[in-house]
Amino acid sequence: MHKDDHNNARLAGNCFAFYEASMTKSEKPTIFRAERSPLKVTLLVFS
C-alpha cells in the first residue's frame, strides 16, 4: 500500500466521522440510523 493510499483512507475516515456527526445532529436521524452498523464496519476497514 502506498503512503498516499493510506492518507486517502485516513482522510475518508475523517470525512466519514464528520458526516456521521452531522447526520446524528440532523432532524431526521432515523434514516441514517438504520445503516449505522454496516457503515461503522466499513469505517474500520478503511482506518
Secondary structure by P-SEA (a helix, b strand, c coil): ccaaaaaaaaaaaaaaaaaaaaaaacccaaaaaaaaaaaaaaaaaac
